[in-house]
Amino acid sequence: MFNSKMKALRILENEHLLIRHLMQEWFEELQAATHAESEMVARLHMKKIKDLLVAFASVLTKHQQKEERFFFPILGAYVGTNQGPVVTIEAEHDEMNQYFEHFMSHPSVELSLEQMKLLLKDLNEGYEILMVHMYKEESVLFPMAEKVFKIKDEETLLDAVNTKIY
């Protein structure tokens, strides 16, 4: 189930599982809203998506804060923080959050069906970025960390990330 041997990285991987689960809930509503043929049906799905995104965003934010405050700086001490994978992954946090915030900022009651579908397309883009993002962390950053981290790094990271996000 987990690819990482380090306990701290397994915690982050486990959080990815929770994030994927929460994403699936609103993604199903996104699909339904995208295929809705009436504004009323689309609005109902949009409201459900927004309700689900509130809980999702809270979990995602807490997870990202752990990565940005603890994991990325420790890894960055070995692989650099001005360029390379850590910088790229951090930038993806900002990019995906902009899609989610953009979606949440539009009251669907004021939107036409066509406008809702455009907004849903943007939300889908945020979904795709996040899915690829987590894959990159799990297949690139986590294995990289396992190769370069010292025992003290793992202990520091474990103390920092061993907190609840839900």
N, CA and C of each residue as an Amber inpcrd file, in Angstrom:
protein
   498
   0.8250000  -1.1920000   0.0000000   0.0000000   0.0000000   0.0000000
   0.8710000   1.2590000   0.0000000   1.8520000   1.3220000   0.8940000
   2.7430000   2.4820000   0.9360000   4.0330000   2.1450000   0.2130000
   4.5670000   3.1310000  -0.4960000   5.8280000   2.9400000  -1.1990000
   7.0210000   3.3250000  -0.3350000   6.8070000   4.2350000   0.5970000
   7.9030000   4.7600000   1.4110000   8.1850000   3.8780000   2.6140000
   9.4670000   3.8140000   2.9360000   9.8810000   3.0810000   4.1310000
   9.9000000   3.9960000   5.3570000  10.1520000   5.2790000   5.1410000
  10.2180000   6.2470000   6.2430000   8.8150000   6.5200000   6.7790000
   8.7010000   6.4900000   8.0940000   7.3930000   6.7250000   8.7230000
   6.8220000   8.1020000   8.3500000   7.6660000   9.1040000   8.3530000
   7.1980000  10.4610000   8.0490000   6.6180000  10.5340000   6.6380000
   7.2710000   9.8870000   5.6950000   6.7800000   9.8970000   4.3180000
   5.5160000   9.0510000   4.1780000   5.4190000   7.9960000   4.9600000
   4.1870000   7.1860000   4.9440000   3.0080000   8.0080000   5.4580000
   3.2520000   8.8870000   6.4180000   2.1740000   9.7760000   6.8990000
   1.7100000  10.6750000   5.7540000   2.6600000  11.2480000   5.0260000
   2.2920000  12.1030000   3.8920000   1.5760000  11.2980000   2.8060000
   2.0310000  10.0800000   2.5630000   1.3460000   9.2130000   1.6020000
  -0.0790000   8.8990000   2.0590000  -0.2290000   8.6330000   3.3270000
  -1.5540000   8.3480000   3.8760000  -2.4750000   9.5630000   3.7150000
  -1.9250000  10.7380000   3.9080000  -2.7070000  11.9540000   3.6970000
  -3.1210000  12.0720000   2.2280000  -2.2500000  11.6500000   1.3250000
  -2.6130000  11.6430000  -0.0940000  -3.8140000  10.7250000  -0.3340000
  -3.8560000   9.6020000   0.3510000  -5.0090000   8.6980000   0.2110000
  -6.2880000   9.3870000   0.6590000  -6.2290000  10.0970000   1.7820000
  -7.4000000  10.8370000   2.2680000  -7.7920000  11.9190000   1.2690000
  -6.8210000  12.6470000   0.7680000  -7.0950000  13.7080000  -0.1980000
  -7.7460000  13.1280000  -1.4560000  -7.2250000  12.0040000  -1.9380000
  -7.8200000  11.3670000  -3.1220000  -9.2720000  10.9460000  -2.8510000
  -9.5240000  10.4320000  -1.6610000 -10.8900000  10.0270000  -1.2970000
 -11.8290000  11.2400000  -1.3170000 -11.4010000  12.3240000  -0.6910000
 -12.2240000  13.5310000  -0.6590000 -12.3980000  14.1240000  -2.0560000
 -11.3550000  14.0310000  -2.8630000 -11.4390000  14.5170000  -4.2400000
 -12.4660000  13.7230000  -5.0320000 -12.4820000  12.4250000  -4.8230000
 -13.3980000  11.5700000  -5.5680000 -14.8490000  11.9660000  -5.3010000
 -15.1270000  12.3560000  -4.0560000 -16.4880000  12.7510000  -3.7060000
 -16.9410000  13.9500000  -4.5400000 -16.1200000  14.9960000  -4.5830000
 -16.5590000  16.1700000  -5.3470000 -16.3660000  15.9940000  -6.8410000
 -15.4290000  15.1270000  -7.2450000 -15.2340000  14.8790000  -8.6750000
 -16.4680000  14.1970000  -9.2860000 -17.0830000  13.3070000  -8.5450000
 -18.3120000  12.6650000  -9.0320000 -19.4170000  13.7030000  -9.2390000
 -19.5150000  14.6490000  -8.3240000 -20.4880000  15.7400000  -8.4810000
 -20.1140000  16.6290000  -9.6650000 -18.8280000  16.8590000  -9.8590000
 -18.3490000  17.6510000 -10.9830000 -18.7740000  16.9940000 -12.2980000
 -18.6000000  15.6880000 -12.3760000 -18.9980000  14.9640000 -13.5900000
 -20.5020000  15.0900000 -13.8280000 -21.2790000  14.9390000 -12.7650000
 -22.7320000  15.0490000 -12.8910000 -23.1310000  16.4560000 -13.3270000
 -22.5100000  17.4600000 -12.7440000 -22.8240000  18.8490000 -13.1010000
 -22.4250000  19.1450000 -14.5400000 -21.2980000  18.6050000 -14.9620000
 -20.8160000  18.8190000 -16.3230000 -21.8080000  18.2740000 -17.3500000
 -22.4530000  17.1780000 -17.0010000 -23.4020000  16.5490000 -17.9300000
 -24.8410000  16.9890000 -17.7040000 -25.0560000  17.8870000 -16.7560000
 -26.4140000  18.3670000 -16.4870000 -26.9290000  19.1490000 -17.6910000
 -28.2050000  18.9720000 -17.9610000 -28.7940000  19.6480000 -19.1170000
 -29.6410000  20.8470000 -18.7220000 -29.8290000  21.0510000 -17.4230000
 -30.5980000  22.2230000 -16.9960000 -29.8020000  22.9950000 -15.9460000
 -30.0640000  24.2990000 -15.8880000 -29.3840000  25.1440000 -14.8950000
 -29.7160000  24.6920000 -13.4770000 -30.9580000  24.3050000 -13.2530000
 -31.3690000  23.9070000 -11.9130000 -30.5800000  22.6790000 -11.4270000
 -30.4650000  21.6850000 -12.2640000 -29.7250000  20.4720000 -11.8980000
 -28.2440000  20.8060000 -11.7040000 -27.6980000  21.5840000 -12.6070000
 -26.2830000  21.9670000 -12.4970000 -26.0390000  22.7370000 -11.2020000
 -26.9540000  23.6550000 -10.8520000 -26.8050000  24.4320000  -9.6040000
 -26.8130000  23.5300000  -8.3720000 -27.6640000  22.5250000  -8.3750000
 -27.7080000  21.5840000  -7.2380000 -26.3690000  20.8740000  -7.0840000
 -25.8100000  20.4430000  -8.1980000 -24.4950000  19.7870000  -8.1460000
 -23.4070000  20.7820000  -7.7500000 -23.5070000  22.0080000  -8.2410000
 -22.5170000  23.0350000  -7.8960000 -22.5310000  23.3030000  -6.3920000
 -23.7080000  23.3680000  -5.8080000 -23.8020000  23.5880000  -4.3670000
 -23.1640000  22.4320000  -3.6080000 -23.4430000  21.2140000  -4.0360000
 -22.8640000  20.0270000  -3.3920000 -21.3370000  20.0410000  -3.5210000
 -20.8500000  20.4110000  -4.7040000 -19.3970000  20.4970000  -4.9110000
 -18.7960000  21.5050000  -3.9400000 -19.4180000  22.6670000  -3.8320000
 -18.8840000  23.7010000  -2.9300000 -18.8810000  23.2280000  -1.4850000
 -19.9380000  22.5470000  -1.0740000 -19.9790000  22.0100000   0.2910000
 -18.8480000  21.0070000   0.5100000 -18.6320000  20.1270000  -0.4540000
 -17.5670000  19.1260000  -0.3460000 -16.1830000  19.7690000  -0.4270000
 -16.0620000  20.8180000  -1.2140000 -14.7720000  21.4960000  -1.3650000
 -14.3440000  22.2120000  -0.0820000 -15.2990000  22.6300000   0.7290000
 -14.9400000  23.3010000   1.9860000 -14.1380000  22.3400000   2.8680000
 -14.6550000  21.1310000   3.0600000 -13.9400000  20.1360000   3.8740000
 -12.6410000  19.7210000   3.1890000 -12.7070000  19.5280000   1.8860000
 -11.5310000  19.1350000   1.1100000 -10.4270000  20.1870000   1.2190000
 -10.7800000  21.4550000   1.0320000  -9.7920000  22.5350000   1.0470000
  -9.0880000  22.6330000   2.3930000  -9.8250000  22.3980000   3.4600000
  -9.2290000  22.4440000   4.7900000  -8.1570000  21.3600000   4.9340000
  -8.4840000  20.1610000   4.5020000  -7.5350000  19.0400000   4.5760000
  -6.3380000  19.2980000   3.6630000  -6.6030000  19.7340000   2.4380000
  -5.5230000  19.9940000   1.4870000  -4.5850000  21.0790000   2.0090000
  -5.1500000  22.1350000   2.5630000  -4.3340000  23.2370000   3.0880000
  -3.4300000  22.7590000   4.2180000  -3.9700000  21.9860000   5.1330000
  -3.1510000  21.4840000   6.2530000  -2.0240000  20.5870000   5.7430000
  -2.3430000  19.7500000   4.7620000  -1.3240000  18.8770000   4.1800000
  -0.2410000  19.7050000   3.4830000  -0.6530000  20.6680000   2.6800000
   0.3110000  21.4970000   1.9700000   1.1870000  22.2910000   2.9300000
   0.6100000  22.7560000   4.0230000   1.3970000  23.4980000   5.0100000
   2.4850000  22.6110000   5.6030000   2.1550000  21.3630000   5.8770000
   3.1760000  20.4340000   6.3850000   4.3100000  20.2900000   5.3820000
   3.9370000  20.1070000   4.1180000   4.9690000  19.9360000   3.0940000
   5.8180000  21.2010000   2.9590000   5.1660000  22.3480000   2.8990000
   5.8840000  23.6070000   2.6650000   6.7220000  24.0420000   3.8570000
   6.2370000  23.7870000   5.0520000   6.9660000  24.2300000   6.2550000
   8.0480000  23.2500000   6.6890000   7.8680000  21.9720000   6.3670000
   8.7890000  20.9690000   6.9050000   9.4610000  20.1150000   5.8280000
   8.6710000  19.4260000   5.0150000   9.2420000  18.4830000   4.0520000
  10.0940000  19.1780000   2.9870000   9.5430000  20.1830000   2.3160000
  10.2800000  20.8470000   1.2410000  11.5790000  21.4930000   1.7290000
  11.5670000  22.2060000   2.8690000  12.8370000  22.7960000   3.3200000
  13.9120000  21.7500000   3.6460000  13.5040000  20.6410000   4.2550000
  14.5020000  19.6050000   4.5810000  15.0520000  19.0080000   3.2910000
  14.1630000  18.6520000   2.3630000  14.6230000  18.0920000   1.0870000
  15.4150000  19.1420000   0.3020000  14.9520000  20.3750000   0.3360000
  15.6190000  21.4460000  -0.3770000  17.0450000  21.6990000   0.0900000
  17.3150000  21.3960000   1.3560000  18.6760000  21.5450000   1.8750000
  19.6450000  20.6130000   1.1320000  19.1260000  19.5370000   0.5780000
  19.9570000  18.5780000  -0.1570000  19.9290000  18.7940000  -1.6660000
  18.7650000  19.1570000  -2.1940000  18.6300000  19.2240000  -3.6580000
  18.4480000  20.6440000  -4.1820000  18.3950000  21.6190000  -3.3010000
  18.2570000  23.0130000  -3.7050000  16.8220000  23.5020000  -3.6320000
  16.6980000  24.8100000  -3.4190000  15.3620000  25.4120000  -3.3140000
  15.1520000  26.5410000  -4.3160000  16.1640000  26.8270000  -5.1400000
  16.0280000  27.8960000  -6.1330000  15.5850000  27.3880000  -7.4910000
  15.8200000  26.1220000  -7.7310000  15.3930000  25.4840000  -8.9760000
  15.2530000  23.9930000  -8.7180000  14.6480000  23.3000000  -9.6590000
  14.5250000  21.8590000  -9.5250000  13.1700000  21.4060000  -9.0210000
  13.1020000  20.1530000  -8.5820000  11.8050000  19.5440000  -8.2650000
  11.0480000  20.1980000  -7.1130000  11.7300000  20.6630000  -6.0990000
  11.0360000  21.2640000  -4.9560000  10.3350000  22.5520000  -5.3850000
  11.0120000  23.3730000  -6.1680000  10.4330000  24.6280000  -6.6470000
   9.2150000  24.3470000  -7.5270000   9.3430000  23.3730000  -8.3990000
   8.2550000  23.0110000  -9.3050000   7.0270000  22.5320000  -8.5300000
   7.2460000  21.6590000  -7.5690000   6.1390000  21.1050000  -6.7760000
   5.4790000  22.2080000  -5.9490000   6.2760000  23.0850000  -5.3520000
   5.6970000  24.1940000  -4.5810000   4.8440000  25.1030000  -5.4680000
   5.3130000  25.3560000  -6.6760000   4.5540000  26.2020000  -7.6020000
   3.2170000  25.5450000  -7.9530000   3.1960000  24.2280000  -8.0240000
   1.9450000  23.5190000  -8.3100000   0.9300000  23.7120000  -7.1890000
   1.3970000  23.8150000  -5.9510000   0.4780000  24.0970000  -4.8390000
  -0.2940000  25.3820000  -5.1380000   0.4420000  26.4240000  -5.5050000
  -0.1960000  27.7140000  -5.7940000  -1.1410000  27.6080000  -6.9810000
  -0.6920000  26.9270000  -8.0240000  -1.4970000  26.8250000  -9.2390000
  -2.8250000  26.1080000  -8.9800000  -2.7690000  24.9590000  -8.3220000
  -4.0190000  24.2090000  -8.0850000  -4.9370000  24.9720000  -7.1310000
  -4.3570000  25.6200000  -6.1340000  -5.1770000  26.3790000  -5.1890000
  -5.9070000  27.5250000  -5.8810000  -5.2790000  28.1220000  -6.8840000
  -5.9490000  29.1830000  -7.6370000  -7.1920000  28.6560000  -8.3440000
  -7.1160000  27.4530000  -8.8810000  -8.2940000  26.8580000  -9.5310000
  -9.4080000  26.6190000  -8.5160000  -9.0490000  26.0780000  -7.3590000
 -10.0620000  25.7880000  -6.3430000 -10.6770000  27.0790000  -5.7990000
  -9.8370000  28.0730000  -5.5320000 -10.3340000  29.3560000  -5.0260000
 -11.1950000  30.0690000  -6.0710000 -10.8010000  29.9710000  -7.3190000
 -11.5780000  30.5710000  -8.4000000 -12.9820000  29.9670000  -8.4350000
 -13.0480000  28.6610000  -8.3330000 -14.3480000  27.9880000  -8.3360000
 -15.1950000  28.4540000  -7.1520000 -14.6020000  28.4790000  -5.9820000
 -15.3450000  28.8330000  -4.7670000 -15.7960000  30.2910000  -4.7710000
 -15.1330000  31.1430000  -5.5150000 -15.4500000  32.5770000  -5.4850000
 -16.6660000  32.9590000  -6.3340000 -17.1420000  32.0440000  -7.1390000
 -18.2810000  32.3580000  -8.0180000 -19.5800000  31.7860000  -7.4650000
 -20.5350000  32.6550000  -7.1440000 -21.8500000  32.1580000  -6.7060000
 -22.6090000  31.5870000  -7.9060000 -22.8830000  30.2970000  -7.8640000
 -23.4850000  29.6310000  -9.0230000 -24.9010000  30.1120000  -9.3300000
 -25.5740000  30.7290000  -8.3470000 -26.9360000  31.2200000  -8.5950000
 -26.9650000  32.2840000  -9.6770000 -25.8690000  32.9750000  -9.8520000
 -25.8240000  34.0650000 -10.8210000 -25.3100000  33.6160000 -12.1870000
 -24.9640000  32.3510000 -12.3360000 -24.3300000  31.8790000 -13.5640000
 -25.3100000  31.1520000 -14.4730000 -25.0890000  31.2970000 -15.7660000
 -25.8530000  30.5180000 -16.7340000 -25.2750000  29.1050000 -16.7810000
 -25.9570000  28.2080000 -17.4290000 -25.4680000  26.8370000 -17.5730000
 -24.1160000  26.8230000 -18.2780000 -23.9750000  27.6290000 -19.3000000
 -22.7140000  27.7040000 -20.0350000 -21.5820000  28.2200000 -19.1310000
 -21.8570000  29.2280000 -18.3270000 -20.8430000  29.7660000 -17.4070000
 -20.4720000  28.7300000 -16.3430000 -21.4690000  27.9930000 -15.8390000
 -21.1860000  26.9540000 -14.8550000 -20.2740000  25.8890000 -15.4500000
 -20.5430000  25.5190000 -16.7010000 -19.7150000  24.4820000 -17.3400000
 -18.2840000  24.9610000 -17.5460000 -18.0890000  26.2350000 -17.8310000
 -16.7340000  26.7850000 -17.9450000 -16.0280000  26.7560000 -16.5850000
 -16.7630000  27.0830000 -15.5430000 -16.2070000  27.0560000 -14.1960000
 -15.8590000  25.6190000 -13.7910000 -16.7090000  24.6890000 -14.1610000
 -16.4490000  23.2720000 -13.8790000 -15.2220000  22.7690000 -14.6360000
 -15.0340000  23.2850000 -15.8480000 -13.8520000  22.9180000 -16.6240000
 -12.5860000  23.3630000 -15.8930000 -12.6160000  24.5590000 -15.3260000
 -11.4770000  25.0520000 -14.5370000 -11.2460000  24.1880000 -13.2990000
 -12.3270000  23.8270000 -12.6280000 -12.1930000  22.9770000 -11.4400000
 -11.5970000  21.6270000 -11.8310000 -12.0060000  21.0950000 -12.9550000
 -11.4500000  19.8400000 -13.4430000  -9.9500000  19.9710000 -13.6840000
  -9.5320000  21.1400000 -14.1710000  -8.0980000  21.3840000 -14.3770000
  -7.3520000  21.3270000 -13.0390000  -7.9270000  21.9330000 -12.0000000
  -7.3260000  21.8590000 -10.6690000  -7.2360000  20.4210000 -10.1800000
  -8.2660000  19.6410000 -10.4370000  -8.2930000  18.2170000 -10.0760000
  -7.1330000  17.4820000 -10.7580000  -6.9940000  17.6970000 -12.0610000
  -5.9450000  17.0060000 -12.8100000  -4.5540000  17.4020000 -12.3290000
  -4.3630000  18.6800000 -12.0680000  -3.0620000  19.1440000 -11.5730000
  -2.7420000  18.4630000 -10.2460000  -3.7210000  18.3920000  -9.3590000
  -3.4910000  17.7820000  -8.0500000  -3.1960000  16.2860000  -8.1630000
  -3.9020000  15.5880000  -9.0340000  -3.6390000  14.1550000  -9.1910000
  -2.2070000  13.9110000  -9.6830000  -1.7910000  14.6450000 -10.6880000
  -0.4310000  14.5020000 -11.2180000   0.5910000  14.9440000 -10.1700000
   0.2590000  15.9960000  -9.4580000   1.1270000  16.5280000  -8.4060000
   1.4280000  15.4670000  -7.3430000   0.3920000  14.8140000  -6.8510000
   0.6100000  13.7970000  -5.8150000   1.4210000  12.6310000  -6.3710000
   1.1760000  12.2730000  -7.6250000   1.9550000  11.2100000  -8.2520000
   3.4340000  11.5920000  -8.2940000   3.7340000  12.8350000  -8.6590000
   5.1270000  13.3040000  -8.7120000   5.7750000  13.2510000  -7.3320000
   5.0260000  13.6840000  -6.3250000   5.5900000  13.6370000  -4.9720000
   5.9240000  12.1970000  -4.5840000   4.9910000  11.2910000  -4.8550000
   5.1700000   9.8990000  -4.4470000   6.2210000   9.1660000  -5.2720000
   6.3490000   9.5300000  -6.5430000   7.2810000   8.7910000  -7.4020000
   8.6390000   9.4710000  -7.5730000   8.7240000  10.7720000  -7.2480000
   9.9880000  11.4850000  -7.4140000  10.5120000  12.0080000  -6.0770000
   9.7350000  12.8760000  -5.4150000  10.2420000  13.5240000  -4.1990000
  10.4260000  12.5590000  -3.0340000   9.4480000  11.7080000  -2.7910000
   9.5710000  10.8010000  -1.6400000  10.7610000   9.8410000  -1.8060000
  10.9290000   9.1990000  -2.9840000  12.1180000   8.3520000  -3.1470000
  13.4240000   9.1480000  -3.0480000  13.4120000  10.3730000  -3.5630000
  14.5910000  11.2300000  -3.4650000  14.9190000  11.4990000  -1.9920000
  13.8800000  11.8040000  -1.2110000  14.0750000  12.0650000   0.2210000
  14.6330000  10.8370000   0.9270000  14.1170000   9.6790000   0.5760000
  14.6170000   8.4570000   1.2220000  16.0920000   8.2230000   0.9340000
  16.5660000   8.6840000  -0.2140000  17.9820000   8.5030000  -0.5660000
  18.8910000   9.4870000   0.1530000  18.4070000  10.7180000   0.3890000
  19.3090000  11.7510000   0.9090000  19.1130000  12.0830000   2.3920000
  17.9360000  11.8050000   2.9380000  17.6830000  12.1780000   4.3380000
  18.5800000  11.3940000   5.2860000  19.0310000  12.0850000   6.2960000
  19.7550000  11.4640000   7.3990000  18.7240000  11.0690000   8.4640000
  19.1200000  10.2920000   9.4340000  18.1980000   9.8560000  10.4930000
  17.5990000  11.0650000  11.2090000  18.4250000  12.0800000  11.4820000
  17.9140000  13.2710000  12.1690000  16.8520000  13.9880000  11.3330000
  16.9940000  13.9620000  10.0010000  16.0010000  14.5810000   9.1150000
  14.6660000  13.8460000   9.2210000  14.7390000  12.5280000   9.2030000
  13.5140000  11.7400000   9.3080000  12.8340000  11.9800000  10.6530000
  13.6080000  12.0350000  11.7140000  13.0360000  12.2710000  13.0460000
  12.3990000  13.6560000  13.1260000  13.0820000  14.6680000  12.6000000
  12.5440000  16.0350000  12.5840000  11.2420000  16.0810000  11.8000000
  11.2530000  15.4690000  10.6130000  10.0610000  15.4650000   9.7690000
   8.9290000  14.6860000  10.4250000   9.2400000  13.5550000  11.0250000
   8.2070000  12.7510000  11.6840000   7.5470000  13.5420000  12.8090000
   8.3270000  14.2230000  13.6130000   7.7540000  15.0500000  14.6860000
   6.8390000  16.1320000  14.1140000   7.2230000  16.6980000  12.9930000
   6.4670000  17.8080000  12.4100000   5.1850000  17.3530000  11.7090000
   5.2160000  16.2160000  11.0290000   4.0560000  15.8260000  10.2210000
   3.1110000  14.8740000  10.9190000   3.4770000  14.4080000  12.0850000
   2.6400000  13.4570000  12.7990000   1.5040000  14.1740000  13.5260000
   0.6830000  14.8750000  12.7420000  -0.4740000  15.6090000  13.2610000
  -1.6720000  15.3290000  12.3660000  -2.8440000  15.5730000  12.8830000
  -4.0640000  15.3120000  12.1220000  -4.3530000  16.4550000  11.1530000
  -4.9230000  16.0910000  10.0110000  -5.3220000  17.1040000   9.0380000
  -6.8260000  17.0850000   8.8070000  -7.5130000  16.1310000   9.4060000
  -8.9600000  16.0200000   9.1800000  -9.7170000  16.2710000  10.4570000
